[in-house]
Amino acid sequence: MTRRPRLNHSPAFKAKVALAAVRGEQTLSELAQQYDVHANLIKQWRDQLLEGAMDVFDAGKNTRPEAPLVDVKTLHAKIGELTLENDFLSGALGKAGLLPGAKK
């Protein structure tokens, strides 16, 4: 018996199969045969769909913007540090005559 290569299913396909499982018009084994995926995988997708369903209706209530994931002050300090380094190095290279377009 040869093994099939691992398939990566698109989110649209997963949603379609999970919705068919939620409807309950066919059993999981019938859906597995119809869509050529394992029944356990269909059950996992159905459970994920049902878990995430409440987020669809809850999304509008959370209108407060989230805090940025990065510290802006740290980034500004790093930008300033790199600007000073660039200015210093361009001046040193200009004096040494190694900077293109620099006059001796």
Summary of the structure (lengths in Angstrom):
residues: 104
radius of gyration: 28.8
end to end distance: 76.6
largest distance: 83.6
contacts: 184
relative contact order: 0.07
helix: 63%
strand: 0%
